[in-house]
């Protein structure tokens, strides 16, 4: 009996040693050693935070898993061995993050990515970046939860703002097309200084910070992480009060100057909201640069497929389509991914229409620009890897100058054939099986699919919106809505609707650029909302996020604006801040802008926006045609035309194409991709 007990004890001890080794042994292949520092301060000597509890979590759909916990030493340093599952792969990434808690008031955070990172500096800057990038994934207890791909997208955006390894602004933010061309670098430093005053124990700093950063329900934050998250989630709230916090540190630079704050008299540099935006303009090949990006469709992996109008610096059609990774870098072609930019398949002067079908194929409409375009219209079909499926001329059956494209739940491809006044459907994605509808159609532009499979379409030529259905291969009109100012004669219409999107309640939201109005139309065809002002300025595109809130892309009017913006409206679902009614703006009266920090806008080539020797531009956010939410809640805005577009358009050397995409980090409800019908949660 004694021998048996001894044997069992030895076995149990051996098992315990094996389990301990598999979880924490430094020689185990599944362990990643993270060496880190917790501090406050950047360009000034950092203040070490000793005795802080560092907790490293693995985020998942439910409650995150605490994988290791340790404490910082007298220099703020720590070492942690993080067990990493063998199932953590590029196709199934696990997301790790670290929380450093010094006291009930002091809590800092950093994203560790899917590695996790081998080294990290957790500070006020990483806290700001993580709060913004993961703003839609924080739970009430300040844990982070979500599915793998959306979380990995958020991690990429956090790294776009701040490099967690160094705890400083990322190379993306420090260099063109960001740097001082936008105010993001300086805004990051400013907010980090507000947090830093509290973190470093400046007199009354925590009390003042918390009072200035209430949540949407007016609850006062109890720690620095909650304060940062409240700013990220409510960027238009108390902008002046936060900017004017008197007891901020000056440890992080650059920071916004008084002339770049909310009271600035320089409109292009004035702070309107605490949004954080990242501009991207690298197509992947200098021979085919960004020139008038028009619209974007996100695939199941979060890659952005972007229609591109023109050859940069000319008015002639571009023959390439851009594909960006979820973090905004060009797709590389590695591991069965597309290689950006893509040519072939008939791509020529891509217009407003781009969509992804139920099989993962990409459909891009070719509108054609300038003097290098044959008198045909087509649609391009690409595989999920970007391999052309359509012929070198594209599919041309029944099409001329395609604008909006939408895919219904039965994989029918609905297209606005602008040039020949037709709505064209390729049944089940087959060009040979085309169905057309032309009764009353005049310059069809926007397309959107309803939850029941019917299709909304805008008629730019006569100021109308129609709802169509297809039964047994025949398209018929459900109803037509005459917008205020419509006229059956194109030239006389005072309404020019373009983009359209449907919400989960069956309401269509319509952007009318000529009237500078957004309309809401219910499922019976009644106009239930007419929304103007609030920053709405020549709206072109409109989309819905998963909360049902509309986002509006402002193209502007004939006269160039001092700056351009996107607008967030309260939708019909009621998922809005307290007291904000349907159709009222959640964004400030200017919309969400992207101020300059004083440097002129440069193209990816390094040349000025208008070319060498031309007047400089200081507007990184330009005339916009679309805004779309990705799976992490980032809004991608398409800089379609240069700021003084109409001036360029009538000059002797037309040069209309805008530059790049601007990504507003974490401002929207994460939205499933690809989109079929009304927006859904991923």
N, C-alpha and C positions, 0 to 999 in steps of 0.2 A: 504493500500500500504506500509506504514511504517512497519507494522507487518510482511508482506511478505518479505521485504528486510532484516529485523532482523532475520527471520527464515532462509533465504538463507545464511546469513552471518554465523550464528551458524553452519549450516550444512557444509559449506565450511571450517570453522575453524576446525571442528571436523575431517573432512576428512584429512585436512593438518596435524593435530596432529597424526592421525593414520599412514599416509604415513611416517612422520618423525620418528615415533616410529619403524616402520617396517624396516627402512633403517639404523637408527643409535642408537636406544635405547639400553642401556647396558643390559636390561632385556630380550631383544628379542632373542629367541632361535637360530635364523638364523644369529646372529652376532658373530664373533670371535674377541676378543680383542687381538691385537698384541702389546706387549711391546718390544721396540727395542732400540738399541744404534747404533750410527754411529761413527766410530773411525778409527784410523790408528795405526797399531802396534799390535804385538801379545805377544811374550814372554817378551819383554821389556814393561815398562808401556805404555799403550795405550794412544794416543793423541785424546782427545774428539773433535768431529767436531760439533760445535754449529752452529745454524742458517742455517742448511741444510734443503732443501725441500725434504721431503720423499713422494714419489708417489707410491702407491700400485696398481698394475694392475692385471686383470684377462686376461690371454692369451687365444686366440682362433684362429680359422682359419684365420679370417680377422684381422682388427685393434683391438688391445687389448682394454679392457674397463678399464678406470681409475675409481677405486672404492672408493678410499679415498686419501686425501692428507693432510699432516701436516708438522710441522717444529720442528727440534730438539731444545732442551733447552740448557742452558749453559754447561751442562754435556754431551751433545750429545744424550740425551735420547728423546724418543717419545712414544706416545701411539696412536694407531689407531684402530677404530672399523670397521672391514671388514664385509660387508654383504655377506653372503654365501647362494647361492641358494640351495633349498632342492633337486634339481636335481644333485647336486655334490655328486656322489657316487663312490664306488670302480670301478664299471663297466663304469662309465661316469665321470671320474675325471676332475675337473677344476684345472688349474695350475695358481698359483699366484707368482708374483715376485715384489720386492721392489727396487726402484731406488732412491738413495740419491744424490742430486745435491747441491754442495756447491758454485760452480762458473762455468763459461763456461769450465774451464779446469779440474775441479774435479767432476767426476761422478762415483759413486760406485753402485754396484748391488748385490742382493742376491736372490736366489730362495727360495720361501716360501712353496714349495710343494703344495699338493692339499688340505691341512687342512683348511686354511693355518697354519703355525707354530704360536704358541702363543708367542714365543719370538725369537728374531733374533739380531745378531750383524753384521751389514753391514760394511765390511772393505775391505782392499786390497785383502786378501785371498779369501773371498767370491766372489769378482769380478773376480779373476782369474778362480776359479772353475766354475762360471756361464758362463763366456766367452767360456771356453772349452766345457762344457757339452751342451750348447745351441748354439754352434758356427754355426750350420747349420740352425738355426731358427731365427737368428737376421735379421731384415730388415734394409734398408738403414738409417732409422731414429733411429736405435738402439732399436726399439721395438721388442718384441718376438711374433711370430705368428706360428701356426701349429695346427694339429689335436690332439685330447686328448691323445691317447696312445703314439704316438711319444714324445709329450711334457712330459708325465709322466715318460717315460724312461730317457729322458734327466735330469729331476729333480732327479731321483734316482742316476744318475752318478755324478751330482753335489754334492749330499750328500755323495757319496763315496769318493770324494776328500776332501771336507771341510764340517764340521758340521756347518750349518748356525746358529744354536742356540748359539753356543759358539764363532763362528768366528775363529775356530782353525782347524787344520788338523783333519780329521775324524779318528775314531777308526780303520776303515778299513785300512787307510794309515799308521797309527802309529804301526800296529801290523803285524806279519807274516801272509801271505807270502809277504807282502810289507815291511813296516818299512825301515830298511837299507839294505834289500835284493835287493831293487830297488832304483833308484834315484828319484822317484816321490815326496816323502815327501820333500826332499831337494830342488828339482826343483821348487816346489810350493812356498817354502819360499823365494827362490832367486827371482822369478818373483814378489812376493808380496813386497819384499824390493825395487825392481826397481820402482814399482808403488808408494810405500810408500814415497819415496823421494819427488816425485811430490806432493802427497796428503798432506804431512807435510810441504811443502813450502821450501824445501832446495834450495839453490841458483842454478838457471839454470837447476834444475832437470827436470821440465816439458819440457822445450825446447829440452834437450838432449834425454829424453825418446821418445818424439814424432818423432824426427829426426831418431831415431834408429828403429822405428816400422811402416814403411809405409805399406799401403795396397798393394794388388797384382797389382793394377793399378798405384802405386807409390804415391797415395794421402797420405798426411801427416795427422795423426789423430789430432783432436782438443781437445780431452779429454782422461782421463785415461781409461774409458771403451772401447773406440774405439781402444786405443793402445793395451789393453789386447786382444781384439777380433782379431786384426790384427796378433798378435803373434800366437794365437790359430789356425787361418785359414792358416797361412803361417809358420809352425813350422821350416822349413828348411832355412828360410830367416835370414840373418844377425845374425847368432847364436853367433859369437864371439863379434860383436858389442854390442849386448844386454847384454851379460855376462860381458863385460868390462865397462859398464856404471859406471863411477867413483863415482858418487854422489848418490849411492843407500843408503838407510837406512840399519840398521842392526836389525830392530825391530822384524823380524820374524826368528825363528830358528826351525829346522836346515836349513841351506842353503848350497849350493854347495861350496866346497872349490876349491882353485886354481888347485889342483890335480884331481878334478872331472869336470873341465871345458873343453872347446873345444881344449885346448892345452895340455891336460894330456898325459903323456907318458904311463899311465896304460890303455891299450886298453879297458879292460872290464868296466872301470869307465869313459871313455871319453864321453863328451856330443857331440852328433851329430846333435840333433834337439831339439826343445822345445816341443816335444810331451809329453803328460801326459798319463801314462798307469796304469791300476789297474790289479793286478794279483788276481785270485780267484782259490781256490783249495779245497773247502769244498763240498763234494758230497751229504752231508746230513746224511751219515751213515758211521761211522768209519770202519765198516765191509766190506765196498765196496768203497775204496778210489779211487781217480783219478789214472789211470795208462795208459798212452798212449791215451789221447783223440785224435780223428782222424778228425772228421768233425762235423758241427753243422747245424741244420735247425731251423729257427725261426717260431713260430706259430703266429696266428692272434693276440694274446695278448702279443707278444714279448718274450715269454718264449723260452729258448734255449735248444734244444734236442741234446745231445752230445753223439756220439758213443765213447765207451771206450774199448781199445784193451785188456789190460792185467791186471792181479792182480798185484798191485804195488809191486815192488821188486822181481818179478819173470818173467819168460817168458811164463807163462801159461795164457790161455784165461780168461778174465773177463766175468762174467755172468750178468753184470748190465749196465744200460744205465743211464746217468746223465740228470737231467732236472733242469736248473737254472732259477730263476726269471730274469726279465730284468735287475736288478741291480747286478746280479752275485751271489746272495744268493741262496741256494738250495730251490727248490719248496717244499712247506709245506703240500700240500694236502688240505688246507682249501679252502672253498668257491668254491668247484668243480674244483680245480686245481690239477695237478698231484703231487705225493709225490716222491721225489728223495731220493735215486736212485731207478730205476725200474728193476725188475727181471721178468723172465717168458717169455712165448711166443717164446722160442727158442733162446733168447739172449745168445750168446756165441762167444766171440772174435769179437765184432763188428768191421767192416772194415771202408772203406772210404765212403760207401754209406748210406745216411740218407736223407729222403725227406718227405714232407707232402702232402697228396693228396687233391683233391678238396672238400672232405667231412671232412677234418680235421684230418684224421687218419695218424699215423706216420709209415713209412716203414724204417726199419733198416737192413742192410745187415750183415750177419754173415760170417766172413772169417775164423776164427779159428786160434788159435796160440798154440804152445807148445805141451806138451805131454798129455793134458787132453781133447783133441778134437777128437770126432768120425769122421770118414772119410765121412762126408756128408757136404753139404752146404745148407744154408737156408736163408730165409728172415723173419724177425719178423714184425708183424703188431700190432700196439697199438691204442687204442682209444685216443681221445684228452685229456682224463684224465689219460692216461698211463695204462689203463687196457688192458692186453693181449687179442687179438682177435685170433691170430694164436695159434696153438697147442704148446705143450711143446717142440717139436722138430723144431718149425717154419714151414713155408711152404717150401717144398723141391722140388716141381715139376720142373724139368729141371735145377736145380741150383746146383752149386758147387763153394764155396768160392766167395761170392758176393762182388764186390767192388762198383763202382759208381751206383747210383740210381737217376732217374729223373722221374717226373710225367708230362705227357703232358696235353693239354687243355681238352682232352676227358677222363681224369682220367685213362689213361693207364699207368701202372707202368713199366718203362724201366730199365733193370738191366744188368750190366756188370758181367756175370758169368765167372769170371777169371779162375777158376779151370778146366772148361771143354770147354773153347774156344767158348763160345756162348754169343750172346745177346738174352736175354729172356724178353718177354713182357707179363705181366698179363693184359689181356684186361679188361678194366673197373674195374681193381683192383681185378679180380677173379682168384685165383691160378689155378682153374680147367680149366680155359680158357687161357692156356699158348701158346704163339707163340714163336718159336725160329728161330735164324739166325746164321749160322756158316760158311758161304762161305768166306774164307780168314781171318776169325777172329783168332787172336792170343793174348791171355792174355788181353782181353778187360779190361779197367780200369776206365776211366772217361766217364760220360754220361752228356749230356746237351740237353735241348729241345730248338728248334728254334721257332721263332714267328709263323711259318706256321705249327707247329706241327711235323715237321721232327726231327730227333734226330742225334746229333753228338756223336761219340764214338772214344776214343783213343785205339789203339792196342799197348800196351806196348811191346809185344813180338817182333814185326817186325818194329816198328818205323813208324806206319801209323795212319792216321786219316780218318775216314769214315763218310759219311752222309747217314743215312738210312731213309726210309719211310715205313709206313704200310698202305696198301690199302686192304680193305675187308678181314682183318685178315692175310694178307701175307706181310712179311717184305722183302724189296728189297733194293739194293744198289743204291743210287743216284750217288755217286762218291767216289773214294778213293784217298787220298793225300799221296804221299810218302814224308816223311820228309827227309831233308838232312841226310845222314848217315844210312838210313834204310837198312835192309837186311832181306830177307824172312826167314833166319835162326836166331832163337831167340838169340843164344849165340853170334852171330857176329854183331848184330845190334848196331850201334853207336848212336841210338836215342831211348829214352825210355819215350815216352809221358805219362803223368798221368792225371792231372786235365785239364778240358776244360770248357769254358763258352762262351755264345754268347751275343753280344751286340745288341743294337736296330737297327743297320745298317745291321745286318745279318752276321757279321764277327765272326768267332770263334777264341778265344784266347786259346793257348795251352801251358801248362807248360811241358818242356822237361828236366827232371832232369839230365840225363846222359850228355846231350849237354850243360847244364847250359844256356838254351835259352828259350825265349818265342816267339812263332810264332803267327802271325795273318793271318787267312785264310778267304778269302771272300766267299760269298754265292755261287760262281761258282766253288770253289775248288782251287783257285789260292792263293799261298802264297804271301801276300802283305806286310809282315813285318817280319824281323828276328832281335830279340833284345837280346843283351848280355851285360855283364858288368853292370854298374849302380847299383851294389849291388845284382844283380841276381846271386844266388849261389845254384845250385842244386834245382831248383824250383820244387815243388810237386803240390800244389794246386793253382788255379787261380779263381778269381771271379770278377764280375763287380758291381760297385755301380750304383745308379740311374742316375748319370751323364755320365755313359758309360766309366768310367776310370777303368782299370784293377788293381787288387790287387794281389800280388804274395807272396805265402808262401815259404820261403827258408828252405829246408831240409838240404842243405849243401852237401858236397862231402865226399869221403871216409876218408879224414883227418879231424879231428875235427877243427872247427873254433875258433878263439879267442872270437867270439860272433856271434849271429844269428840275422836275421832281416826280416822285411817285406818290400816290394817294391811297390810303387804306380807309375804306368805308365800313360802317357797321352793316352787317348783312341781315337777312330776314330770320335767321336762326336764333338771334338773341345772345350769341356768344361774344358779348361786347363789354367794355367797362361799364360800371354802374352809371346810369344816367345818360348813356349814349344811345340814341334811337336809331332805327333803321334808316340808312342813307346818310347819317351824320358821319363826319370824318373822325376817325380815331387818331390819324396823323394830325400834325399841327396845321395851321391855316395856310402855310406855305407848301404843305406836303412834306415828305421826307426828301431833303436835298442832299447833295454831297459837296460841301464847301471846299474851296481851294485853301491851301496853306501858303500860297504865294508864288509857286513855280508854274511855268507854263506847261500845258498838256503836250506830251510827246507820244508819238506813235511807237510801236514795238521796235521799229528800226532806229529809234533815237531821233528821228526828224521831228520838227514841230508839226502840230496837227494840220496846219494849212500849208506846210511846206516851207523850205528855207527862204528867208527874205520876206515872208508874209507876216501880217500882224499876228502876235501870239494869242492863243486862247487860254483862258483860265477856268474853263468849265468842264470838269472831268465827267459829269453827268450831262448827256446831250439830249437831242430830240429822240424820244423813246417811242417804240412801236409795241413793245410787249413787256409784261412782267409775269413771272411764273414762280410758284413755290416749289422747292424740291422736298425730298423726304426728310430733311432735317429742319425745315422751316426757314431756309434761306430764300430770299427773293432775288431772282436773276432778272436784271433789267437790261434791255437791248438798246445800246447806243446806235440808233439806226442812221440818223442824219447829223451832220455837224451843226453846231449851235446856230450859225447864221445860214441855215440851209437854203432858204429861198433866195438870199443874196447870191450864194454860190450857184444856185440852179439857173440863174439868168445871166451869170457873168460870161465873159468870153472864154474862160477856162473852168468849166464846171467841175466841182470837186465835192460831191455831196456826201459821200459815205462816212458815217460816224465810226468811232473807234471803240471796239471791245465791248465787254460785258461788265456791269457793275453789280456786285453781289452784296445785298444788305443782309448781314449775318443775324440769323435767329429771330427775325421779326414776325414770322408768320406761323400758322399751324402746319406742322409737317403733313405733306400731301402725297398720297400714293402715286407711284409711277409704274408703268405708263398710265395715262388717263383714259378711261372709257366712261363717258357720261359725267355726271356731277363728281366733284372732288371728294375723295375719301381719305381716311386716316390710313397710313401705311401699316 
